[in-house]
Amino acid sequence: MHIKDVLATVGEEFQAVDSLIHEQLESRVPLVEKIAEYIVSSGGKRIRPLLVLLTAKSFGRADADAVKLATVIEFLHTATLLHDDVVDTSDMRRGNPTANARWGNAPSVLVGDFLYSRAFEMMVELASIPVMQILSNATCVIAEGEVLQLTNVKNPDTTEAQYMDVIHGKTAMLFEASTHSAASLLGLNDQDRLAFKEYGKELGMAFQLVDDVLDYEGNAEEMGKNVGDDLAEGKPTLPLIHAMANASEADSQLIRQAIRKGGLDSMDDVLRIVHACGSIEYTRQQAQACRDRAQAHLAHLPQSAAKDALMALATIAVERTT
């Protein structure tokens, strides 16, 4: 199944989310609308709102509330992107200049705050305490994940367990919150709520693991961002952590120095070591294990087109090249 087939499963609902996104971007401050429209229209995959709709659709209840929740999730995600690009001093996302590159850091941060606030306004309209609990907790965990990643920058002693903790917070948590909040909005039983929660978490972990692989073997034009960004920023991702643990002492020290220094001066040597140690394949294997666990969590659900789409999405997340 292709991503287009997955999207077609909730085609009408997805279109309704797109309409609601643009409706809710309205602001009395023109610059807020301009920056917000720029970031939400820049070609993102919108996987997280898709998860909300597919979760609801799997029980035949992808209604107006599900559309609103999907929009909330997309606003939360977009806010984190605006903030992340400022923190990472990124100048390119999805093949376009970042908002902070075009308008500066201050407007980008403030529009991110606007999107957070608008998301919580809409969340209140849903009048679901369980959903508010899940999403308010998620925003805290995401912020903690970003701070944790920041503390690990240029730290070659970061462990695999610490890395997994970071990617759960900064990426997987919103995937998890997307499926978990949708299941809670539907009032599903405890078993099904937990199944969707864990599915979202494992999918998000797989997604980030593949992202970290693509930083070392992706195509910059296809990805819409610079290959090698993680090394340039001194981020010790799993390919580097695995390589340091399995390379010769000299090669391990070379990677440690590259992480401490940041930049791309040692990129060719780092790539050689990472491939020689099988670190790319190891990271892909971890992503595949996450995919298998994600799919297993939904195995008990009744057969439906939405379930098939969720199963396929886990495979697509692992096999993608962008």
C-alpha positions in Angstrom: 0.0 0.0 0.0 1.3 3.5 -1.0 0.9 6.6 1.2 -1.7 7.8 -1.4 -3.8 4.7 -0.6 -3.5 5.4 3.1 -4.6 9.0 2.6 -7.5 7.9 0.4 -8.9 5.9 3.3 -9.8 9.2 5.0 -9.8 11.5 2.0 -12.8 13.6 2.8 -11.9 13.9 6.5 -8.4 14.9 5.6 -9.7 17.6 3.3 -11.9 18.8 6.2 -8.8 19.0 8.4 -7.0 21.1 5.8 -10.0 23.5 5.6 -10.2 23.8 9.4 -6.5 24.5 9.6 -6.7 27.5 7.3 -9.9 28.7 9.0 -8.3 28.6 12.5 -5.2 30.4 11.3 -7.1 33.7 11.1 -5.6 36.4 13.3 -6.0 40.2 13.7 -2.2 40.4 13.2 -1.3 40.0 9.6 2.3 38.7 10.3 0.9 35.9 12.5 -1.3 34.7 9.6 1.5 35.1 7.1 4.1 33.0 9.0 1.5 30.4 10.2 0.2 29.9 6.6 3.8 29.6 5.3 4.7 26.9 7.7 1.5 24.8 7.5 1.5 25.1 3.6 5.1 24.0 3.1 4.4 20.4 2.1 4.6 18.4 5.4 3.4 14.8 5.4 0.7 15.5 8.1 1.2 12.0 9.5 0.0 13.0 13.0 -3.4 14.3 12.0 -3.7 11.3 9.7 -3.2 9.0 12.7 -6.1 10.7 14.5 -8.4 10.2 11.5 -7.4 6.6 10.9 -7.9 5.7 14.6 -11.4 7.2 14.5 -12.2 5.7 11.2 -11.2 2.2 12.4 -14.3 2.5 14.6 -16.4 4.2 12.0 -16.4 7.5 13.9 -14.2 10.0 11.9 -16.7 12.8 12.7 -16.3 16.6 13.2 -14.8 16.1 16.6 -12.1 13.8 15.1 -11.4 16.5 12.5 -11.0 19.1 15.2 -8.7 16.9 17.2 -6.6 16.2 14.1 -6.3 20.0 13.6 -5.2 20.5 17.2 -2.5 17.8 16.7 -1.2 19.5 13.5 -1.1 22.9 15.3 0.9 21.4 18.2 3.3 19.8 15.7 3.7 23.0 13.7 4.4 25.0 16.8 7.2 22.6 17.7 8.7 22.9 14.2 8.8 26.7 14.5 10.5 26.5 17.9 12.8 23.7 16.8 14.1 25.6 13.8 15.1 28.5 16.0 16.8 26.2 18.6 18.6 24.3 15.9 19.4 27.5 13.8 18.0 25.6 10.8 17.7 27.5 7.5 15.9 24.8 5.5 12.9 22.6 6.0 10.9 20.6 3.5 13.0 22.2 0.7 12.1 25.7 1.7 13.7 28.4 3.8 12.6 28.1 7.4 10.3 30.7 8.9 13.2 32.0 11.2 15.4 32.3 8.1 12.8 34.5 6.4 11.3 36.5 9.3 13.8 36.1 12.1 13.8 34.2 15.4 11.4 36.4 17.5 8.4 36.3 15.1 8.9 32.5 14.6 8.9 31.8 18.4 5.9 34.0 18.9 3.8 32.5 16.1 4.7 29.1 17.5 3.2 30.3 20.8 0.1 31.5 18.9 -0.4 28.1 17.4 0.0 26.4 20.8 -2.6 28.7 22.2 -5.0 28.2 19.3 -4.6 24.4 19.7 -5.6 24.6 23.3 -8.6 26.8 22.5 -9.8 24.2 20.1 -9.0 21.4 22.6 -11.3 23.1 25.2 -14.1 23.1 22.6 -13.9 19.3 22.4 -14.8 19.3 26.1 -13.0 16.0 26.8 -10.9 16.0 30.0 -9.1 12.8 29.0 -8.0 14.4 25.7 -6.9 17.5 27.5 -4.9 15.4 30.0 -3.2 13.5 27.3 -2.3 16.5 25.2 -1.2 18.8 28.0 1.1 16.0 29.3 2.4 15.4 25.8 3.4 19.1 25.3 5.4 18.9 28.6 7.1 15.7 27.5 7.9 17.1 24.1 9.5 20.2 25.7 11.5 18.0 28.0 12.7 15.9 25.1 13.9 18.9 23.3 15.8 20.2 26.3 17.2 16.7 26.9 18.5 16.7 23.3 20.0 20.1 23.8 21.9 18.9 26.9 23.3 16.0 24.8 24.5 18.1 22.0 28.3 17.6 21.5 28.3 14.9 24.1 29.8 11.7 22.7 29.1 9.9 26.0 25.4 9.8 25.3 24.2 6.2 25.6 21.7 4.4 23.4 19.2 4.4 26.3 19.5 8.2 26.6 19.1 8.6 22.9 15.9 6.5 22.9 14.6 8.6 25.8 15.3 11.8 23.7 13.5 10.5 20.5 10.5 9.3 22.5 10.1 12.8 24.0 10.8 14.9 20.9 9.2 12.8 18.2 7.3 9.7 19.3 5.3 11.4 22.1 3.2 13.4 19.6 2.6 10.2 17.5 1.5 8.5 20.7 -0.6 11.4 21.8 -2.3 11.4 18.4 -3.6 7.9 18.5 -4.1 7.8 22.3 -6.2 11.1 22.3 -8.3 9.8 19.4 -9.0 6.6 21.2 -9.9 8.5 24.3 -12.1 10.9 22.4 -14.0 7.8 21.1 -14.4 6.4 24.6 -12.8 3.1 23.7 -12.1 0.5 26.4 -8.8 0.3 28.3 -7.4 -2.4 26.1 -8.0 -0.5 22.9 -6.9 2.8 24.3 -3.6 1.2 25.4 -3.2 -0.6 22.0 -3.5 2.7 20.1 -1.2 4.5 22.5 1.5 1.9 22.1 1.0 1.8 18.4 1.6 5.5 18.1 4.6 5.4 20.3 6.3 2.6 18.3 5.4 4.2 15.0 7.0 7.5 16.2 10.1 5.8 17.4 10.5 4.0 14.0 9.9 7.3 12.2 12.7 9.1 14.1 15.1 6.2 13.8 14.7 6.3 10.0 15.1 10.1 10.0 18.4 9.6 11.8 19.5 7.0 9.1 18.5 9.4 6.3 20.7 12.1 7.8 23.7 9.8 6.7 22.4 8.4 3.5 19.5 10.4 2.3 19.2 12.7 -0.7 19.2 16.4 0.3 17.0 17.4 -2.7 14.4 14.7 -2.0 14.4 15.2 1.8 14.1 19.0 1.7 16.8 19.4 4.3 20.6 19.2 4.4 22.2 15.7 4.7 24.6 15.7 7.6 22.7 18.3 9.7 22.8 16.1 12.8 26.6 15.7 12.7 27.0 19.4 11.9 25.0 20.2 15.1 26.9 17.7 17.1 23.9 15.5 17.8 24.9 11.9 18.9 22.2 9.9 17.1 22.1 6.1 17.0 24.2 5.5 13.9 27.1 7.4 15.7 26.4 5.8 19.1 26.5 2.3 17.6 29.6 3.1 15.5 31.5 4.4 18.5 30.8 1.2 20.4 31.9 -1.0 17.6 34.7 0.8 15.8 38.4 0.6 16.4 39.8 2.9 19.2 41.1 5.3 16.6 37.9 5.5 14.6 35.8 5.8 17.8 37.9 8.7 18.8 37.5 10.3 15.4 33.7 10.2 15.8 33.9 11.5 19.4 35.9 14.5 18.2 33.5 15.1 15.3 30.6 15.2 17.8 32.4 17.5 20.2 33.4 19.9 17.4 30.3 19.8 15.2 30.5 20.9 11.6 31.1 18.6 8.6 34.9 18.6 8.3 35.0 14.9 9.2 31.8 13.9 7.4 33.5 11.6 4.9 35.5 9.7 7.6 32.4 9.5 9.8 30.4 8.0 6.9 33.1 5.5 6.2 33.1 4.3 9.8 29.4 4.3 10.2 29.0 2.1 7.2 31.9 -0.2 8.0 30.5 -0.9 11.5 27.0 -1.7 10.1 25.6 1.2 12.2 23.1 2.2 9.5 21.8 -1.3 9.2 21.6 -1.6 13.0 19.5 1.5 13.2 17.2 0.3 10.5 16.8 -3.0 12.4 15.7 -1.0 15.5 13.2 0.8 13.4 11.9 -2.5 11.9 11.5 -3.9 15.5 9.4 -0.8 16.4 7.3 -1.3 13.2 6.7 -5.0 14.2 5.6 -4.0 17.7 3.4 -1.2 16.4 1.6 -3.6 14.1 1.3 -6.3 16.8 -0.6 -3.8 19.1 -3.4 -3.5 16.5 -3.6 -7.2 15.5 -6.6 -7.8 17.6 -8.8 -5.1 16.0 -11.6 -6.0 13.6 -10.6 -6.0 10.0 -11.2 -2.7 8.2 -9.7 -0.4 5.6 -8.6 2.0 8.3 -6.8 -0.9 10.2 -5.1 -1.9 6.9 -4.0 1.7 6.4 -2.5 1.9 10.0 -0.6 -1.4 9.4 0.7 -0.1 6.1 1.7 3.3 7.6 4.1 1.5 9.9 5.8 -0.2 7.0 5.8 3.0 5.0 7.5 4.8 7.9 10.4 2.3 7.9 10.8 1.9 4.1 10.6 5.6 3.2 13.5 7.5 1.6 12.4 11.1 2.5 
